Amino acid sequence: MEQKVRVRFAPSPTGPQHIGGIRTALYNYLFAKQLKGTFILRIEDTDQTRYVPGSEEYLKKALDWCGIQPDEGVDQGGPYAPYRQSERKDMYQKYAQQLIDAGHAYYAFDTEEELNEMRERLKEARVAQPQYNAITRMTMKNSLTLSEKEVKEKMEAGEPYVIRLKVPRKDEVRLNDMVRGWIMVHSSTLDDKVLMKSDGMPTYHLANVVDDHLMKITHVIRGEEWLPSAPLHVLLYRFLGWEDTMPKFAHLPLLLKPDGNGKLSKRDSLKHGFPVFPMEWIDDDNNQLAGFKEDGYLPEAFLNFLAFLGWNPGTEQEIFSKEELIKSFKIEQINKAGARFDINKAKWYNQQYLKQKTNEELAEMLLKELEKEGVASSREKAAFVSGLMKERVTFPAEIWKNAQFFYVAPQRYDEKIVNKKWTEEAVTVLKAYANALKEQSNGISADEAKAVLEQVLNDLGVKMGRVMQALRLAVTGEGSGPDLMPTIEVLGTAETASRIENALERLGDKVKT
């Protein structure tokens, strides 16, 4: 019977979660949901020196905003709790001891100074990559070079030590990666990684292998940066006797800078002003790092954009709901090459999702902006305005920014339009139109407003195209915008007439002859 799919997203709380990490969480989530499996959130906080307060809470809020809900985790609980590695500390020593007893690991008592001296010696000998490995270990202070008595004395004296993996000198480690295919690494290129630190905490290498085994993880989907560690993890599975149940690996491509040169980082956000984090974060230097959420991206648009950073469905379809992503996602369709970050594509996705929103949904967003500005509006008017504006904006906040004229009469007028279109002919038509509007009921429809204008133009023998920009200028202060007649419907006849008369008075000396 095939084992039920179980995947995990296992970040370290060392700062804000970059969108590369959120993409890893998304791909794990989509894979699990498609195969009716379990998605686990595990916090890997064994490196206490790099712990950043607030990181874990930030991560949870970011996943929640994106709609990536764990089935098991630090908050949800589950059959393999606890899901925070610092709370699992006591269980790792057992497996480290198992490796030592089997001859696959050893105690190392080297001081930092001694390690540095070893590296310097190797550099002087022109060794390209100085490592603590099968060759150098025999020149160092460890349980392979010391007698059993010396080791015991050092441990009883409380001398600090670490436990290192004993990597075979001549071995070939093979790994069939779901994204990259077969990977083969010779053990001579690997170093004897530390498995247990002197403070008694496990390193990532031991902890994640032990936890993945105990939590019955079937697939490890993680970033490309962990690919060099994969052979060490394969060795650990082998040495612990778990090779037969070892999870399948998939290493995801890097997220690249917009120009494709190098890995995307927070420096790109600071330099170019676009977000690379799901939510805003203030770093140690008091830099405000932009977040997609605060910049006005809809979570569903962000998720769709993120899915395509490394994955392609093989069709022309680009807009996918979360449910459609779950149905369509396949690890085999993940690219090996790095995915170039394109903020303009993210904006495009946001536009598409905004257009799909109902007027009532957008009205909720607009009403919040109006409340901040101290501007009153009925829900009905907000919905009408939102409907007129949603084809013309990228972010929800732009509805208010670009539609202020619906609530506040213009105080300034576009000079270019004034110079080009504010003619004697236009002034004559606008005066007549303002008077005609005053004779109508205030609740005029767009069609009725147009009919009144057409009658005025017909009476004066003027074509509509010669005065429309001037009329828009008088009503909104701008030379372009949403359909003018629906705009007049929103404003009503009294407000529209008042605005026209105000423009006629203020631009009286600007008439182009």
C-alpha positions as CSV (number, residue, x, y, z in Angstrom):
1,M,0.0,0.0,0.0
2,E,1.4,3.3,-1.1
3,Q,2.3,5.7,1.8
4,K,0.2,8.8,2.1
5,V,2.0,12.0,0.9
6,R,3.4,14.1,3.7
7,V,5.5,17.2,3.0
8,R,6.9,20.0,5.2
9,F,7.9,23.6,5.0
10,A,10.7,24.0,7.5
11,P,12.0,27.6,7.7
12,S,14.4,29.1,10.3
13,P,13.2,32.1,12.3
14,T,16.1,34.2,11.3
15,G,14.3,37.2,9.7
16,P,11.5,37.9,7.3
17,Q,10.5,35.2,4.9
18,H,11.7,36.1,1.4
19,I,9.2,35.2,-1.4
20,G,11.6,32.4,-2.4
21,G,10.7,30.7,0.9
22,I,6.9,31.4,0.4
23,R,7.2,29.9,-3.0
24,T,8.7,26.7,-1.4
25,A,5.8,26.7,1.0
26,L,3.3,27.1,-1.9
27,Y,4.8,24.3,-4.0
28,N,4.7,21.9,-1.0
29,Y,1.1,22.9,-0.2
30,L,0.0,22.5,-3.8
31,F,1.7,19.1,-4.1
32,A,0.1,17.9,-0.9
33,K,-3.4,19.1,-1.6
34,Q,-3.4,17.6,-5.1
35,L,-2.5,14.2,-3.8
36,K,-4.8,14.4,-0.7
37,G,-1.7,14.5,1.5
38,T,-0.6,16.5,4.6
39,F,1.2,19.8,4.6
40,I,3.3,20.5,7.7
41,L,4.8,23.7,9.1
42,R,7.9,22.9,11.2
43,I,10.1,25.6,12.7
44,E,13.8,24.8,12.5
45,D,15.2,27.0,15.3
46,T,18.3,25.0,16.3
47,D,20.6,27.8,15.5
48,Q,19.8,30.1,18.4
49,T,22.6,32.6,17.6
50,R,20.7,33.6,14.4
51,Y,17.2,33.8,15.9
52,V,15.4,37.0,15.2
53,P,12.5,38.0,17.4
54,G,9.2,38.3,15.5
55,S,10.3,36.1,12.6
56,E,8.0,33.1,13.4
57,E,5.0,35.3,13.9
58,Y,5.8,37.1,10.7
59,L,5.9,33.8,8.8
60,K,2.6,32.6,10.2
61,K,0.9,35.9,9.2
62,A,2.4,35.7,5.7
63,L,1.2,32.2,5.1
64,D,-2.2,33.1,6.4
65,W,-2.4,36.1,4.2
66,C,-1.5,34.0,1.2
67,G,-4.0,31.3,2.1
68,I,-1.4,28.6,2.7
69,Q,-2.9,26.7,5.7
70,P,-0.8,24.0,7.4
71,D,-2.6,20.8,8.3
72,E,0.0,20.1,11.1
73,G,2.3,22.6,12.8
74,V,3.4,24.7,15.7
75,D,-0.1,26.1,16.1
76,Q,-2.2,23.3,14.6
77,G,-0.6,20.5,16.6
78,G,-0.6,17.0,15.2
79,P,0.5,13.4,15.9
80,Y,4.2,14.2,15.7
81,A,4.3,17.3,18.0
82,P,6.2,19.3,19.0
83,Y,6.8,21.0,15.6
84,R,9.4,23.5,16.9
85,Q,12.9,21.9,16.8
86,S,14.1,23.6,20.0
87,E,11.4,21.8,21.8
88,R,12.6,18.4,20.4
89,K,16.2,18.9,21.5
90,D,16.3,15.9,23.8
91,M,15.5,13.4,21.0
92,Y,18.4,14.1,18.7
93,Q,21.2,13.0,21.1
94,K,20.0,9.4,20.8
95,Y,20.5,9.4,17.0
96,A,23.9,11.1,17.2
97,Q,25.0,8.4,19.7
98,Q,23.7,5.7,17.4
99,L,25.9,7.1,14.6
100,I,29.0,7.2,17.0
101,D,28.4,3.6,18.2
102,A,28.2,2.5,14.5
103,G,31.4,4.3,13.6
104,H,29.7,6.8,11.4
105,A,30.3,9.9,13.6
106,Y,32.9,11.0,16.2
107,Y,33.6,13.5,18.9
108,A,35.8,16.5,17.9
109,F,37.4,18.8,20.6
110,D,39.1,21.3,18.2
111,T,39.0,24.9,19.3
112,E,38.2,27.7,16.9
113,E,41.9,28.7,16.8
114,E,42.9,25.1,15.9
115,L,40.3,25.0,13.1
116,N,41.5,28.3,11.7
117,E,45.1,27.1,11.8
118,M,44.1,24.0,9.9
119,R,42.4,26.1,7.2
120,E,45.4,28.4,6.9
121,R,47.7,25.4,6.5
122,L,45.6,24.1,3.7
123,K,45.4,27.5,2.0
124,E,49.2,27.8,2.1
125,A,49.3,24.3,0.5
126,R,47.1,25.7,-2.2
127,V,44.1,23.4,-1.4
128,A,41.2,25.0,-3.2
129,Q,38.6,24.1,-0.6
130,P,39.9,23.7,2.9
131,Q,37.7,21.2,4.7
132,Y,37.5,19.1,7.8
133,N,37.3,15.8,6.0
134,A,38.6,12.2,5.6
135,I,42.2,13.4,5.2
136,T,42.4,16.4,7.6
137,R,40.4,14.7,10.4
138,M,43.5,12.6,11.2
139,T,45.5,15.7,12.0
140,M,43.0,17.1,14.4
141,K,41.9,16.6,18.0
142,N,39.0,14.1,17.9
143,S,38.0,10.7,19.0
144,L,39.6,9.2,15.9
145,T,43.1,10.5,16.8
146,L,42.8,10.4,20.6
147,S,42.8,7.4,22.8
148,E,39.6,6.2,24.5
149,K,41.0,7.3,27.8
150,E,41.8,10.8,26.5
151,V,38.4,11.2,25.1
152,K,36.8,10.1,28.4
153,E,39.0,12.5,30.4
154,K,38.1,15.5,28.2
155,M,34.4,14.8,28.4
156,E,34.5,14.3,32.2
157,A,36.4,17.6,32.5
158,G,33.6,19.3,30.6
159,E,35.8,20.3,27.7
160,P,33.6,21.6,24.8
161,Y,33.1,19.2,21.9
162,V,31.0,18.7,18.8
163,I,29.9,15.5,17.0
164,R,30.9,15.3,13.4
165,L,29.7,13.0,10.6
166,K,32.4,10.6,9.4
167,V,32.1,10.8,5.7
168,P,33.7,7.9,3.8
169,R,36.8,8.8,1.9
170,K,35.9,6.9,-1.3
171,D,32.2,6.6,-2.0
172,E,29.8,7.8,-4.6
173,V,26.5,9.3,-3.3
174,R,23.6,9.1,-5.7
175,L,20.4,11.0,-5.6
176,N,17.4,11.0,-8.0
177,D,16.1,14.5,-7.8
178,M,12.5,15.0,-9.0
179,V,13.4,18.3,-10.7
180,R,17.0,17.6,-11.8
181,G,17.2,13.9,-12.3
182,W,20.2,11.8,-11.2
183,I,22.8,13.6,-9.2
184,M,26.1,11.9,-8.3
185,V,28.7,13.3,-5.9
186,H,32.0,11.7,-4.8
187,S,32.4,11.7,-1.0
188,S,35.9,13.1,-1.3
189,T,34.3,16.5,-2.1
190,L,32.3,16.4,1.2
191,D,33.4,17.6,4.6
192,D,32.6,16.0,8.0
193,K,29.7,18.3,8.9
194,V,29.0,19.0,12.5
195,L,25.8,17.1,13.6
196,M,25.7,18.2,17.3
197,K,27.0,21.5,18.5
198,S,28.8,22.2,21.7
199,D,25.7,23.6,23.3
200,G,23.9,20.3,22.8
201,M,21.7,21.5,20.0
202,P,21.7,19.6,16.7
203,T,22.6,21.3,13.4
204,Y,20.2,21.5,10.5
205,H,21.7,18.4,8.9
206,L,20.9,16.0,11.7
207,A,17.7,17.6,13.0
208,N,16.0,17.8,9.6
209,V,16.8,14.2,8.7
210,V,15.7,12.8,12.1
211,D,12.5,14.9,12.1
212,D,11.7,14.0,8.5
213,H,12.0,10.3,9.3
214,L,10.0,10.6,12.6
215,M,7.3,12.7,10.9
216,K,7.1,10.2,8.0
217,I,7.9,12.9,5.4
218,T,7.6,11.4,1.9
219,H,8.8,14.2,-0.2
220,V,11.3,17.0,0.6
221,I,10.7,20.0,-1.7
222,R,13.1,22.8,-0.9
223,G,15.3,25.5,-2.5
224,E,18.3,24.9,-4.7
225,E,20.6,26.3,-1.9
226,W,20.2,23.0,-0.1
227,L,21.3,20.9,-3.0
228,P,25.0,20.8,-1.8
229,S,23.7,19.4,1.5
230,A,21.6,16.6,-0.1
231,P,24.4,14.0,-0.4
232,L,25.2,14.4,3.3
233,H,21.6,13.9,4.1
234,V,21.5,10.8,1.9
235,L,24.5,9.5,3.9
236,L,22.7,10.1,7.2
237,Y,19.7,8.2,6.0
238,R,22.0,5.3,5.0
239,F,24.0,5.3,8.3
240,L,20.8,5.5,10.4
241,G,19.3,2.6,8.6
242,W,16.5,4.6,7.0
243,E,17.6,4.5,3.3
244,D,14.6,2.4,2.3
245,T,12.1,5.0,3.6
246,M,14.1,8.1,2.6
247,P,11.9,10.8,1.2
248,K,12.1,11.8,-2.5
249,F,13.9,15.1,-3.1
250,A,13.0,18.1,-5.3
251,H,15.3,21.1,-5.3
252,L,13.6,24.2,-6.7
253,P,15.3,26.8,-8.9
254,L,16.6,30.1,-7.6
255,L,14.7,33.3,-7.9
256,L,16.9,35.6,-10.0
257,K,17.1,39.4,-10.2
258,P,15.1,41.1,-12.9
259,D,18.1,41.2,-15.2
260,G,18.8,37.5,-14.6
261,N,22.2,38.2,-13.0
262,G,22.3,36.7,-9.6
263,K,20.0,35.7,-6.8
264,L,17.1,38.0,-5.8
265,S,17.7,39.6,-2.4
266,K,16.5,42.2,0.0
267,R,19.1,44.6,-1.5
268,D,17.1,44.5,-4.8
269,S,14.1,45.7,-2.9
270,L,16.0,48.6,-1.3
271,K,17.7,49.5,-4.6
272,H,14.7,49.3,-6.9
273,G,11.8,49.9,-4.6
274,F,9.8,46.8,-5.4
275,P,8.8,44.2,-2.7
276,V,10.6,40.9,-2.3
277,F,8.8,40.0,0.9
278,P,5.2,39.0,1.3
279,M,4.7,41.6,4.1
280,E,6.5,44.6,5.3
281,W,9.5,44.2,7.6
282,I,11.7,46.7,9.4
283,D,15.3,45.4,9.5
284,D,18.1,45.9,12.1
285,D,19.3,49.0,10.2
286,N,15.8,50.5,10.4
287,N,15.3,50.0,6.6
288,Q,11.6,49.6,5.7
289,L,11.5,46.6,3.5
290,A,8.4,46.7,1.2
291,G,5.8,44.0,1.3
292,F,3.4,42.8,-1.4
293,K,0.5,43.1,1.0
294,E,1.2,46.7,2.0
295,D,1.9,47.7,-1.6
296,G,-1.6,46.7,-2.5
297,Y,-1.3,43.3,-4.0
298,L,-4.2,41.0,-3.6
299,P,-3.2,37.7,-2.0
300,E,-4.7,35.6,-4.8
301,A,-2.8,37.6,-7.4
302,F,0.4,37.3,-5.4
303,L,-0.1,33.5,-5.2
304,N,-0.7,33.2,-8.9
305,F,2.4,35.2,-9.7
306,L,4.5,33.2,-7.3
307,A,3.3,29.9,-8.7
308,F,4.7,30.9,-12.1
309,L,8.1,31.7,-10.8
310,G,9.7,28.4,-11.7
311,W,6.6,26.4,-12.8
312,N,4.6,26.3,-16.0
313,P,1.5,24.3,-16.7
314,G,2.4,23.8,-20.4
315,T,-0.7,25.6,-21.6
316,E,-1.5,29.3,-22.5
317,Q,-3.5,29.7,-19.3
318,E,-2.0,32.2,-16.9
319,I,-4.8,33.0,-14.5
320,F,-5.3,30.2,-11.9
321,S,-7.3,30.2,-8.8
322,K,-5.8,28.4,-5.8
323,E,-8.1,25.4,-6.6
324,E,-7.0,25.4,-10.2
325,L,-3.3,25.5,-9.1
326,I,-3.9,22.5,-6.9
327,K,-5.5,20.6,-9.7
328,S,-2.8,21.5,-12.3
329,F,0.5,21.6,-10.3
330,K,3.1,19.0,-11.2
331,I,6.7,18.9,-9.9
332,E,7.8,17.5,-13.3
333,Q,6.9,20.9,-14.8
334,I,9.2,22.9,-12.5
335,N,12.1,24.4,-14.5
336,K,15.7,23.6,-13.6
337,A,16.9,27.0,-14.5
338,G,16.5,30.0,-12.3
339,A,13.3,32.0,-12.5
340,R,13.6,35.7,-13.3
341,F,11.7,38.1,-11.1
342,D,9.5,40.5,-13.1
343,I,7.6,43.0,-11.0
344,N,5.6,44.2,-14.0
345,K,4.2,40.7,-14.3
346,A,3.2,40.9,-10.7
347,K,1.3,44.1,-11.4
348,W,-0.4,42.6,-14.4
349,Y,-1.7,39.7,-12.2
350,N,-3.0,42.3,-9.7
351,Q,-4.8,44.2,-12.5
352,Q,-6.5,40.9,-13.7
353,Y,-7.6,40.0,-10.3
354,L,-8.9,43.5,-9.5
355,K,-11.0,43.4,-12.7
356,Q,-12.6,40.1,-11.5
357,K,-13.7,41.7,-8.2
358,T,-17.4,42.7,-7.9
359,N,-18.1,46.4,-7.6
360,E,-19.3,45.6,-4.0
361,E,-16.0,44.0,-3.1
362,L,-14.1,46.9,-4.4
363,A,-16.5,49.3,-2.6
364,E,-15.4,47.8,0.7
365,M,-11.8,48.7,-0.1
366,L,-12.7,52.2,-1.3
367,L,-14.8,52.9,1.7
368,K,-11.7,52.1,3.9
369,E,-9.7,54.6,2.0
370,L,-12.5,57.2,2.2
371,E,-12.7,56.7,6.0
372,K,-9.0,57.4,6.3
373,E,-9.4,60.6,4.3
374,G,-12.5,61.7,6.3
375,V,-14.7,61.6,3.2
376,A,-18.3,60.4,3.5
377,S,-19.9,58.1,0.9
378,S,-22.8,55.8,0.5
379,R,-22.0,52.2,-0.2
380,E,-24.0,52.5,-3.4
381,K,-21.9,55.4,-4.7
382,A,-18.7,53.7,-3.7
383,A,-19.7,50.6,-5.7
384,F,-20.7,52.7,-8.7
385,V,-17.4,54.6,-8.6
386,S,-15.4,51.3,-8.2
387,G,-17.1,49.8,-11.2
388,L,-16.1,52.8,-13.3
389,M,-12.5,52.8,-12.2
390,K,-11.6,49.1,-11.9
391,E,-10.5,48.8,-15.5
392,R,-8.1,51.7,-15.1
393,V,-6.2,50.8,-11.9
394,T,-3.5,48.3,-10.7
395,F,-4.0,48.6,-6.9
396,P,-7.1,49.1,-4.8
397,A,-5.7,52.4,-3.3
398,E,-5.5,53.8,-6.8
399,I,-9.3,53.8,-7.0
400,W,-9.4,56.7,-4.5
401,K,-6.3,58.3,-5.8
402,N,-7.6,58.5,-9.4
403,A,-11.2,59.0,-8.5
404,Q,-11.1,61.9,-6.0
405,F,-13.1,64.1,-8.4
406,F,-16.1,61.9,-7.6
407,Y,-16.1,63.3,-4.1
408,V,-14.2,66.6,-4.3
409,A,-14.7,69.3,-6.9
410,P,-11.5,70.1,-8.9
411,Q,-9.4,72.9,-7.6
412,R,-6.9,72.6,-10.4
413,Y,-7.3,72.0,-14.1
414,D,-4.9,70.1,-16.6
415,E,-3.0,73.0,-18.2
416,K,-2.4,71.1,-21.4
417,I,-6.1,70.5,-22.0
418,V,-6.9,74.1,-21.0
419,N,-4.4,75.4,-23.6
420,K,-5.7,73.1,-26.3
421,K,-9.5,72.6,-25.7
422,W,-10.7,75.6,-23.7
423,T,-12.2,77.5,-26.7
424,E,-14.9,80.0,-27.1
425,E,-17.0,77.3,-28.8
426,A,-16.5,75.0,-25.8
427,V,-17.4,77.8,-23.3
428,T,-20.6,78.5,-25.2
429,V,-21.6,74.9,-25.2
430,L,-20.7,74.4,-21.5
431,K,-22.8,77.4,-20.4
432,A,-25.8,76.1,-22.3
433,Y,-25.3,72.6,-20.9
434,A,-25.0,73.8,-17.3
435,N,-28.3,75.7,-17.7
436,A,-30.0,72.7,-19.3
437,L,-28.9,70.4,-16.5
438,K,-30.4,72.7,-13.9
439,E,-33.8,72.0,-15.5
440,Q,-33.4,68.3,-15.0
441,S,-34.0,66.2,-11.9
442,N,-30.9,65.6,-9.8
443,G,-31.1,61.8,-10.3
444,I,-30.2,61.9,-14.0
445,S,-29.0,58.7,-15.8
446,A,-26.0,58.5,-18.0
447,D,-28.2,58.1,-21.1
448,E,-30.3,61.1,-20.1
449,A,-27.2,63.3,-19.4
450,K,-26.0,62.4,-22.9
451,A,-29.4,63.1,-24.5
452,V,-29.4,66.6,-22.9
453,L,-25.9,67.3,-24.2
454,E,-26.8,66.1,-27.7
455,Q,-29.8,68.4,-27.7
456,V,-27.6,71.4,-26.7
457,L,-25.0,70.5,-29.3
458,N,-27.7,70.2,-32.0
459,D,-29.2,73.5,-31.1
460,L,-25.8,75.2,-31.3
461,G,-24.6,73.3,-34.4
462,V,-21.5,71.9,-32.7
463,K,-20.1,68.4,-33.0
464,M,-19.6,66.5,-29.7
465,G,-15.9,65.7,-30.3
466,R,-15.1,69.4,-30.3
467,V,-16.2,69.9,-26.7
468,M,-15.9,66.6,-24.8
469,Q,-12.5,67.2,-23.4
470,A,-13.4,70.6,-22.2
471,L,-16.5,69.3,-20.5
472,R,-14.5,66.5,-18.8
473,L,-12.0,69.2,-17.7
474,A,-14.7,71.3,-16.1
475,V,-16.3,68.3,-14.3
476,T,-13.1,66.4,-13.2
477,G,-10.2,68.7,-13.7
478,E,-8.5,66.0,-15.9
479,G,-8.2,65.4,-19.6
480,S,-8.9,61.7,-19.4
481,G,-10.7,59.2,-17.1
482,P,-13.7,56.9,-17.0
483,D,-16.8,57.4,-19.1
484,L,-18.0,60.9,-18.6
485,M,-21.7,60.4,-18.7
486,P,-21.8,57.7,-16.0
487,T,-19.6,60.2,-14.0
488,I,-22.2,62.8,-14.4
489,E,-24.8,60.3,-13.3
490,V,-22.8,59.7,-10.1
491,L,-22.4,63.5,-9.4
492,G,-26.0,64.5,-10.2
493,T,-27.2,67.5,-12.2
494,A,-26.7,70.1,-9.4
495,E,-23.1,69.2,-8.7
496,T,-22.2,68.9,-12.4
497,A,-23.7,72.3,-13.2
498,S,-22.0,73.9,-10.3
499,R,-18.6,72.4,-11.4
500,I,-19.1,73.7,-15.0
501,E,-20.0,77.2,-13.7
502,N,-17.0,77.1,-11.4
503,A,-14.6,76.2,-14.3
504,L,-16.2,78.9,-16.5
505,E,-15.5,81.5,-13.8
506,R,-11.9,80.3,-12.9
507,L,-10.8,79.8,-16.5
508,G,-12.5,82.8,-17.9
509,D,-9.2,84.4,-19.0
510,K,-7.9,81.2,-20.5
511,V,-10.2,81.0,-23.4
512,K,-8.4,80.1,-26.6
513,T,-9.6,82.2,-29.6
